[in-house]
Amino acid sequence: MADSAIASSKTRPELSKAWAGLPSWRVLETNFGHGEQFLSVWHAWKNDPKAPRLLHYVALTDVPPSLEALVNCAAQHPELHVLVDELKEHWLGLTPGFHRMVLNDGQVLLTLCVGELTQLLRDQQFEADSVFLNPCTSTTPLSEVWNSWTVKALARCCRRGTLLGLSSSALPLHSELKPCGFQFDADAFWGVFNPHWQIKRSRGAFNLTAETVGSCAVIGAGLAGASVAAALAKRGWQVQILDAAPLPAAGASGLPVGLVVPHVSVDDCAQSRLSRSGVRLMLQQARHLLRRGQDWAETGVLEKRLDGTQDLAQTAIFHQQAAWLKPTQLVRAWLAQTGVRFTGNSEVASLQKQGNQWLLLDTEGQEICRAQQVVFANAGGALPLLEAMQAAEPRLNLNRLPPVHGMRGLLSWGLHDSAPEAVNANFPTLPVNGSGSVIPWIPVESESNLNAASQQAWYVGSSYQVDKQPELADAVNHLANLERLKQLMPELGECLTPHFQSKQVLEWKNTRCVTLDRLPLVGPLVEADHPSLWICAGMGSRGMSFSVLCAELLAAQWDNEPLPVGAALARSLFALRGRGTQAPNPQD
C-alpha cells in the first residue's frame, strides 16, 4: 500500500488493544489519500471480536480520490474488495464540505471532509481516540501544508491519551508535534497526546462530555422523533417514543408521498448546504430500510426555476441524487429498530423532575413513563409544554428559541387508473419541483384490500397558509394547487383542469411547524454541562431532507462523536440561537 497506510501495520495491534470492549472508537485521519488507511482500519475492526459497536472515521482531503483510484487501491488486497464494493455506492457528490457515509449496517460511520486542511481541523467538534497523520502529497512540500497553527488545530481534536500514528513522511513533524503536547517513545512512528499542562476546553454550543447511555423519552412520533429514536437506539439507548395519536406519523409526517431533494440557492446558503448533507443521509436510510419502487424510488427530480432568479443560469436543474419517498413507511421502519418502543394514545401534559429522571405525566397527572433524557420532537406542541414547565425548570431558556408558527398545507391527488389515457400521457415520468410540485406514478395499496394489486396515484401541491389565519376552504386550496401546476407544467395543468373543476380530486392536509429562519431546531434547551431536556423540531416542508441529519447531530452531541457537518454549519441549527422573542411574519 501507499505511504499513508504504512502506519497501519504498527497501529493495528495498538488499536486492537485500545478499543477492546468500548462502545465506540473515533479515528481522525489527516489525509484520506486513496482510502488505504480507512479500508485497513475498517477491515481490522470488522474482524476483531472485541471491537467497539460503532467505528467513527473522520478523514480529511483537499481533493477526494476518483472512484477508479478507490477501487485500484485495494486491487492487490482481496480481503478489501467487499469493503470497496459497499463504499462505491456512496462515492458521488463529493463537493467541498462534510460527507457522512453510513456503512456496515450503520456500525461504521465515515465522515469525509473535503477542503483546506487547517480549516477542516478547526471545523471539527470532537475528541479523537486515535489519529493517523500522513501529511504529504506528491506535489505539495510539507512546510506548505503543516505549520504550528495546523498542529495546534490537530491537538485541539485530541483528548489526553489519544493515539498518534505517523507515516514516514510525517517524521519531520516531531519538532512541531512535541511542543503541542504529543509524546513519543523509542518508536518514532507512534506517539500519544499527553501534554504536561492542564487541558482547557471552551464548551460553546456543543457538549464535549459523553452522556452515560441509559433511558430516553421522545415526545412525538413523526419524522423528527422517529429518526432521533433510531439514531439513539443504534448507540445503545433505550428509547420510548410517545404520541398523542394512536399510530405514528399522524401529523405532517403522514404525508402520502414527498420529495427528498436538495435546496438550491445563488449564495449556497446554510439551508442549501445542510439540505445536501441531509439528502445524502436520508437516501442511505431509504436504501437500507425501505422497499424500492413501493416505499421510495431514486428517480431523480427535475427542478424548474420559475421565481425569476437572475443569478442562476439554469432554468431547470436535474437532481440525480433525489427521490420520492413515503414518510410513514420510513417512520414505521425506524420505530421497528431494536431499542425503540412506541406508545400511542399517550398525550404528555406535564413533566416533573425526580432525582436524575424526568416523569412524563398525562392529562390526569398519571405517569406515562420516566427517563433520564427527554427530546421534544412534537412540532408545534413543544413550546406550550415547555412554557408550562418554566416554573419547575427556571433554567429553560425559551426566549432564545427562534419563533415558530404553523403552516397549513393541502395536497391534491388522484388515481392514474381513473384518468383518461390522454391525460396520463401528459404526466412526466419522474417528479417535477418548482412552483409546487407534481409527483406521478406512485403505487398506492387499496385501503379495503391490502392484498389487492397496487394502483398508481399522482400528487400535486401543496398549499401554504399560516395557521393563525382563518382556514381556507379545501376547494380554494385545490384551485391554488392547480394554478401552481399550470406554471410548472402548463399542458398537464390544462388537462387536469376539468378534474379539479368537477371536484374529482382528493386531498390530504395537515400543519407543518416552521421556524422564522426556515431551519430546524436541534439541541439542548438548558445551558448546562449535562442537559437532559432537548428539542428536535421545526422541519417545515423539508422533514425528509433534514430529519436524519438532525437526529445524527443530536446523537453526536450526546456521545461526543464527530458531527455530520462542520461545527460552524451545525451552529446554524442550534436550538438556542435566538436573541429574544420576535413575532413571526404572517406572510413568511
C-alpha positions in Angstrom: 0.0 0.0 0.0 1.0 3.6 -0.3 2.8 5.6 2.4 -0.5 6.7 4.0 -1.0 3.1 5.2 2.5 2.4 6.5 1.4 3.3 10.0 -1.4 0.8 9.9 1.0 -2.1 10.3 2.3 -0.5 13.5 -1.0 0.9 14.8 -3.3 -2.1 14.2 -2.1 -4.0 17.3 -2.3 -0.8 19.3 -5.9 -0.2 18.1 -7.0 -3.8 18.9 -5.7 -3.4 22.4 -7.0 0.2 22.9 -10.6 -0.2 21.6 -11.3 -3.6 23.1 -14.7 -3.6 24.8 -15.5 0.0 24.3 -18.9 1.2 22.9 -17.3 3.3 20.1 -14.0 4.5 18.7 -13.2 7.8 16.9 -10.5 8.0 14.3 -9.2 11.1 12.6 -7.0 10.8 9.5 -5.4 14.0 8.1 -5.1 12.8 4.5 -7.5 10.2 3.1 -5.3 9.6 0.1 -6.9 6.8 -1.9 -8.5 5.3 1.1 -5.9 2.7 2.1 -5.8 3.6 5.8 -9.5 3.7 6.2 -10.0 0.3 4.5 -7.3 -1.2 6.6 -8.9 0.0 9.9 -12.4 -1.0 8.7 -11.1 -4.4 7.9 -9.3 -4.7 11.3 -12.5 -3.6 13.1 -14.7 -6.0 11.2 -12.5 -9.0 12.1 -11.9 -8.1 15.7 -14.4 -9.8 18.1 -13.7 -7.2 20.8 -14.1 -4.2 18.5 -16.4 -1.4 19.6 -20.0 -1.4 18.4 -19.5 1.8 16.5 -16.5 3.0 14.5 -16.3 6.7 13.6 -13.8 7.5 11.0 -13.2 11.2 10.0 -10.9 11.6 7.0 -9.7 14.9 5.6 -8.8 15.6 2.0 -8.3 18.6 -0.3 -9.5 16.5 -3.3 -11.3 13.2 -2.9 -9.9 10.3 -5.0 -11.7 9.2 -8.1 -13.8 6.1 -7.9 -11.2 4.3 -10.1 -8.4 5.2 -7.7 -10.5 4.0 -4.8 -11.0 0.6 -6.5 -7.4 0.4 -7.6 -6.0 1.0 -4.1 -7.5 -2.3 -3.0 -6.8 -4.3 -6.2 -3.9 -6.2 -4.6 -5.8 -6.9 -1.4 -8.7 -9.4 -1.9 -9.8 -9.0 1.7 -10.7 -5.4 1.0 -12.8 -5.9 -2.2 -16.1 -6.4 -0.3 -15.5 -3.2 1.6 -14.8 -1.2 -1.5 -17.9 -2.6 -3.2 -20.0 -1.2 -0.3 -18.2 2.1 -0.3 -18.6 2.6 -4.1 -22.3 3.4 -3.9 -21.6 6.4 -1.6 -18.8 7.8 -3.9 -20.7 10.7 -5.5 -21.4 14.4 -5.0 -18.2 14.9 -3.1 -18.1 18.7 -3.2 -16.3 20.8 -0.6 -17.7 20.2 2.8 -18.6 17.2 5.1 -20.0 13.9 3.7 -21.3 11.3 6.1 -21.4 7.7 4.8 -23.2 5.1 6.8 -21.6 1.7 6.3 -21.7 -1.9 7.7 -25.3 -1.8 8.7 -24.9 1.5 10.4 -21.9 0.5 12.6 -19.2 2.2 10.6 -19.6 6.0 10.0 -17.2 7.6 7.6 -17.2 11.4 7.5 -15.1 12.5 4.5 -14.3 16.2 4.8 -13.2 18.0 1.7 -11.4 21.3 1.8 -8.3 23.1 3.2 -6.6 21.2 5.9 -6.3 23.8 8.7 -9.9 25.0 8.3 -11.2 21.4 8.3 -9.4 20.7 11.5 -10.8 23.8 13.1 -14.3 22.8 12.0 -14.2 19.5 13.9 -16.0 19.3 17.2 -15.0 16.0 18.8 -12.0 14.4 20.5 -10.4 11.6 18.6 -9.3 8.4 20.2 -6.6 7.8 17.5 -5.1 10.0 14.8 -3.3 8.9 11.6 -1.0 11.7 10.4 0.0 11.4 6.8 0.8 15.0 5.7 2.3 14.9 2.2 1.1 14.7 -1.3 3.3 14.1 -4.2 3.3 17.8 -5.3 3.0 19.8 -2.1 6.0 20.4 0.2 5.5 19.5 3.8 6.2 23.0 5.1 3.4 24.5 2.9 0.7 22.2 4.4 1.8 21.9 8.1 2.9 24.6 10.5 2.5 25.3 14.2 -1.1 26.5 13.7 -2.0 23.4 11.8 -0.6 21.2 14.6 -2.4 23.2 17.3 -5.6 22.7 15.4 -4.9 19.0 15.3 -4.1 19.0 19.1 -7.5 20.6 19.7 -9.1 17.4 18.2 -7.3 15.2 20.8 -8.0 14.1 24.3 -5.4 13.1 26.8 -4.3 9.6 25.7 -5.2 10.0 22.0 -3.0 7.6 20.0 -1.0 9.1 17.1 0.3 7.0 14.2 2.7 8.6 11.7 3.6 7.8 8.2 7.3 8.0 7.2 6.7 11.4 5.5 5.3 12.7 8.8 8.5 12.0 10.8 10.0 15.5 10.3 6.9 16.9 12.2 8.2 15.7 15.5 9.7 19.1 16.2 6.2 20.7 15.8 4.2 18.0 17.5 6.2 17.7 20.8 5.6 21.4 21.9 1.9 20.9 21.3 1.6 18.0 23.8 2.5 14.9 21.7 5.0 12.5 23.3 7.0 9.7 21.5 8.8 6.7 22.8 11.6 4.8 21.1 9.3 4.1 18.1 9.2 7.3 16.2 6.2 6.2 14.2 4.0 6.0 17.3 3.0 8.7 19.9 0.3 9.8 22.3 -1.2 13.1 23.2 -0.2 13.7 26.8 0.6 17.4 27.5 2.3 18.5 30.7 -0.3 21.2 31.2 -4.0 21.0 32.1 -6.2 20.8 29.0 -8.8 23.5 28.8 -11.8 23.4 26.5 -14.4 26.0 25.7 -17.7 24.1 25.7 -19.5 26.6 23.4 -22.7 25.3 21.8 -21.6 21.6 21.9 -21.2 19.2 24.7 -17.8 17.6 24.7 -18.6 15.2 27.6 -20.4 12.0 26.5 -23.6 11.2 28.3 -23.9 7.9 30.1 -26.0 5.6 27.9 -29.4 5.0 29.5 -33.1 5.7 29.0 -34.6 8.4 26.8 -38.2 9.5 26.2 -39.0 11.1 22.8 -42.3 13.1 22.6 -43.6 13.0 19.0 -43.6 10.0 16.6 -43.2 11.8 13.3 -40.1 12.0 11.1 -38.2 14.1 13.7 -39.0 11.9 16.7 -38.6 8.6 15.0 -35.3 9.5 13.4 -34.0 10.6 16.8 -35.2 7.4 18.4 -33.5 5.2 15.8 -30.2 7.2 16.0 -30.1 6.9 19.8 -31.1 3.2 19.8 -28.2 2.5 17.4 -25.9 3.9 20.1 -27.3 1.7 22.8 -30.0 3.9 24.3 -33.4 2.5 25.4 -35.9 4.9 23.8 -39.6 5.1 24.5 -41.4 7.3 21.9 -44.8 8.8 22.9 -47.5 10.3 20.7 -51.0 11.5 21.5 -52.3 9.8 18.4 -52.9 6.0 18.3 -50.5 5.5 15.4 -47.1 7.1 14.4 -46.8 9.7 11.7 -50.2 11.1 12.5 -49.3 14.7 11.8 -47.4 16.4 9.0 -45.2 13.3 8.6 -48.2 11.3 7.5 -47.8 12.9 4.1 -48.7 10.2 1.5 -45.5 10.9 -0.5 -42.9 13.7 -0.6 -39.6 14.6 -2.3 -36.1 14.1 -1.0 -34.4 16.8 -2.9 -31.7 19.4 -2.0 -32.4 23.1 -1.8 -30.6 25.3 -4.3 -29.6 29.0 -3.8 -27.5 31.6 -5.5 -25.3 32.1 -2.5 -25.3 28.4 -1.4 -26.7 29.4 1.9 -26.8 27.3 5.1 -30.2 25.8 4.1 -28.7 24.6 0.8 -25.6 23.1 2.3 -27.5 21.4 5.1 -30.0 20.0 2.7 -27.3 18.4 0.6 -26.0 16.6 3.7 -29.5 15.7 4.8 -30.5 14.3 1.4 -27.3 12.1 1.4 -28.2 10.6 4.8 -31.9 10.2 4.0 -31.2 8.3 0.8 -28.9 6.0 2.7 -31.7 5.2 5.2 -34.1 4.6 2.3 -31.8 2.2 0.6 -31.3 0.3 3.8 -34.8 0.2 5.2 -37.5 0.6 2.5 -38.8 -1.3 -0.4 -37.5 0.2 -3.6 -40.3 1.0 -6.0 -43.0 0.6 -3.4 -42.0 2.9 -0.5 -39.5 5.0 -2.4 -37.6 5.3 -5.7 -34.4 7.2 -6.5 -35.9 8.6 -9.7 -34.2 12.0 -9.6 -36.1 15.2 -9.5 -36.4 17.9 -12.2 -36.5 21.4 -10.6 -37.8 24.3 -12.7 -36.7 27.8 -11.8 -39.8 29.8 -12.0 -39.0 32.5 -9.5 -37.2 34.9 -11.8 -33.9 34.4 -10.1 -31.4 36.2 -12.4 -28.1 34.8 -11.0 -29.0 31.1 -11.7 -28.1 30.3 -15.3 -30.2 27.2 -15.5 -34.0 27.5 -15.9 -34.1 23.8 -14.9 -31.9 21.7 -12.7 -31.9 17.9 -12.7 -31.1 16.5 -9.2 -29.9 13.0 -9.9 -29.5 12.2 -6.2 -33.1 12.8 -5.3 -36.2 10.6 -4.8 -39.8 10.3 -3.9 -40.5 8.7 -0.6 -43.4 7.7 1.7 -42.5 9.1 5.1 -45.0 7.0 7.0 -43.2 3.8 5.9 -39.8 5.2 7.0 -41.2 6.2 10.4 -42.5 2.7 10.9 -39.2 1.2 9.9 -37.3 3.4 12.4 -39.7 2.5 15.2 -39.1 -1.2 14.5 -35.4 -0.8 15.4 -34.1 -2.7 18.4 -34.2 -0.5 21.5 -37.2 1.6 20.4 -40.6 1.2 21.9 -43.6 3.2 20.6 -46.6 4.1 22.8 -49.6 5.7 21.2 -52.6 7.4 22.8 -50.2 9.0 25.2 -50.6 12.7 25.4 -47.8 14.2 27.6 -49.4 17.1 29.6 -46.6 17.8 32.0 -43.1 16.7 33.2 -41.7 16.5 36.7 -38.1 16.0 37.8 -37.5 13.2 40.3 -33.8 12.7 41.1 -31.9 12.2 37.8 -35.1 11.3 35.9 -38.0 13.0 34.3 -41.5 11.8 34.9 -43.8 12.3 31.9 -47.4 12.7 33.0 -50.7 12.5 31.1 -53.7 14.9 31.4 -54.8 13.1 34.6 -51.4 13.5 36.2 -50.7 9.8 35.8 -47.2 8.7 35.0 -46.7 7.5 31.4 -43.0 6.8 31.6 -39.8 8.1 33.1 -36.4 8.6 31.5 -33.0 10.3 32.1 -33.2 12.3 28.9 -36.2 13.9 27.1 -36.4 15.0 23.5 -39.2 17.2 22.4 -40.0 16.3 18.8 -43.7 17.2 18.8 -43.5 20.1 16.4 -45.8 23.0 17.4 -46.8 21.2 20.6 -43.4 21.5 22.1 -43.5 25.2 23.1 -46.8 25.1 25.1 -45.5 22.1 27.0 -42.1 23.8 27.7 -43.8 27.0 28.8 -45.8 25.0 31.3 -42.5 23.7 32.7 -40.8 27.0 33.1 -41.7 27.4 36.7 -40.4 24.0 37.6 -37.3 24.3 35.5 -36.2 28.0 35.5 -33.1 27.3 33.6 -35.2 26.7 30.4 -34.0 29.4 28.0 -37.1 29.6 25.9 -36.7 33.3 24.9 -33.7 32.2 22.8 -35.7 29.8 20.7 -36.4 31.3 17.3 -40.1 31.9 16.8 -42.1 29.1 15.2 -45.5 29.0 13.6 -47.8 26.5 11.9 -48.2 26.4 8.2 -51.2 24.6 6.8 -50.8 22.6 3.6 -53.2 20.7 1.4 -52.0 18.2 -1.2 -54.2 17.4 -4.2 -54.2 13.9 -5.6 -55.9 11.3 -7.8 -55.5 7.9 -9.4 -53.9 7.4 -12.7 -56.2 4.4 -13.1 -59.3 6.6 -13.3 -57.7 9.2 -15.6 -58.2 9.0 -19.4 -55.1 7.8 -21.3 -54.8 11.2 -23.0 -54.4 12.8 -19.6 -51.9 10.3 -18.3 -49.8 10.8 -21.4 -49.1 14.4 -20.2 -47.7 13.3 -16.8 -43.9 13.3 -16.6 -42.0 10.0 -15.9 -40.4 11.5 -12.8 -41.2 14.2 -10.1 -41.0 17.8 -11.1 -40.4 20.5 -8.5 -40.6 24.3 -8.6 -43.8 26.2 -8.2 -45.3 23.5 -6.0 -44.6 20.0 -7.3 -46.1 17.1 -9.2 -45.2 13.5 -8.2 -46.7 11.0 -10.6 -46.9 7.2 -10.8 -46.8 6.4 -7.1 -48.0 2.9 -6.1 -50.8 3.0 -3.5 -52.3 0.0 -1.8 -56.1 -0.4 -1.6 -57.3 0.5 1.9 -60.1 -2.0 1.6 -57.9 -4.9 0.5 -54.2 -4.8 1.3 -53.7 -7.9 -0.8 -55.0 -6.3 -3.9 -52.6 -5.1 -6.6 -51.3 -1.6 -6.1 -52.9 1.3 -8.0 -50.9 4.3 -9.1 -51.5 7.8 -8.0 -50.4 11.4 -8.8 -49.9 14.2 -6.3 -49.9 18.0 -6.8 -49.2 20.7 -4.3 -49.1 21.8 -1.8 -50.7 24.9 -0.4 -49.2 27.2 2.2 -51.3 29.1 4.8 -50.3 30.4 8.2 -52.4 28.6 10.8 -53.3 31.8 12.6 -55.3 33.0 9.7 -58.9 31.6 9.0 -58.6 28.3 7.2 -59.4 28.4 3.5 -61.9 26.0 2.1 -60.5 22.8 0.5 -61.8 23.9 -2.9 -59.9 27.1 -2.7 -56.6 25.3 -1.9 -57.2 22.8 -4.7 -57.5 25.6 -7.2 -54.4 27.2 -5.8 -52.5 24.0 -6.4 -53.9 23.8 -9.9 -52.7 27.4 -10.6 -49.2 26.5 -9.5 -49.3 23.3 -11.6 -50.2 25.4 -14.7 -47.0 27.4 -14.1 -44.9 24.3 -13.5 -46.3 22.2 -16.3 -48.9 24.1 -18.4 -50.1 21.3 -20.6 -50.6 18.9 -17.7 -52.4 21.7 -15.8 -54.8 22.3 -18.6 -55.5 18.5 -18.9 -56.3 18.3 -15.2 -58.4 21.4 -15.0 -61.7 19.5 -15.6 -60.8 17.1 -12.8 -60.3 20.0 -10.4 -63.3 21.9 -11.5 -65.6 18.8 -11.2 -64.1 18.1 -7.7 -62.8 14.7 -8.8 -59.5 15.2 -6.9 -58.8 14.0 -3.4 -56.9 15.8 -0.6 -54.5 15.2 2.2 -53.9 18.1 4.6 -52.0 18.9 7.8 -50.0 21.6 9.5 -46.2 21.9 9.3 -44.1 23.5 12.1 -41.9 26.3 10.6 -39.2 28.4 12.1 -38.7 32.0 11.3 -35.3 31.3 9.5 -36.6 28.1 7.9 -34.0 25.9 9.7 -34.8 23.2 12.2 -34.2 23.4 16.0 -31.7 20.9 17.3 -30.0 21.0 20.7 -30.3 21.4 24.5 -32.9 23.6 26.0 -30.8 24.3 29.1 -27.3 25.7 29.1 -25.6 23.1 31.3 -22.7 20.6 31.2 -25.2 17.7 31.1 -28.5 19.0 29.8 -31.4 16.5 30.0 -34.0 18.4 28.0 -33.5 18.6 24.2 -35.5 19.6 21.2 -35.6 18.4 17.6 -38.4 20.1 15.7 -39.2 22.8 13.1 -38.5 20.8 10.0 -41.1 22.8 8.0 -41.6 21.3 4.5 -38.2 19.6 4.5 -38.6 16.9 7.1 -37.4 14.3 4.6 -34.3 16.3 3.9 -33.5 17.4 7.5 -34.7 14.7 9.9 -31.9 12.2 9.6 -29.2 14.9 9.7 -30.8 16.5 12.8 -31.0 13.1 14.5 -27.4 12.4 13.8 -26.4 15.9 15.0 -28.3 15.4 18.3 -26.8 11.9 18.9 -23.3 13.1 18.1 -23.6 15.7 20.9 -24.8 13.1 23.4 -21.9 10.8 22.7 -19.1 13.2 21.9 -19.0 12.0 18.3 -17.8 13.6 15.1 -20.5 15.9 13.8 -22.1 15.0 10.4 -21.5 18.6 9.3 -18.9 21.2 10.1 -19.2 22.9 13.5 -19.9 26.3 12.0 -22.8 24.9 9.9 -24.1 22.9 12.8 -24.4 26.0 14.9 -27.0 27.4 12.5 -29.3 24.6 13.7 -28.6 25.1 17.4 -31.9 25.4 19.2 -30.9 28.4 21.5 -29.7 30.5 18.6 -32.3 33.3 19.0 -31.7 36.6 20.9 -35.1 37.1 22.3 -38.7 37.0 21.2 -39.8 38.2 17.9 -43.2 37.8 16.3 -43.2 35.7 13.1 -44.1 37.4 9.9 -47.6 36.1 8.9 -46.6 36.4 5.2 -43.3 34.4 5.7 
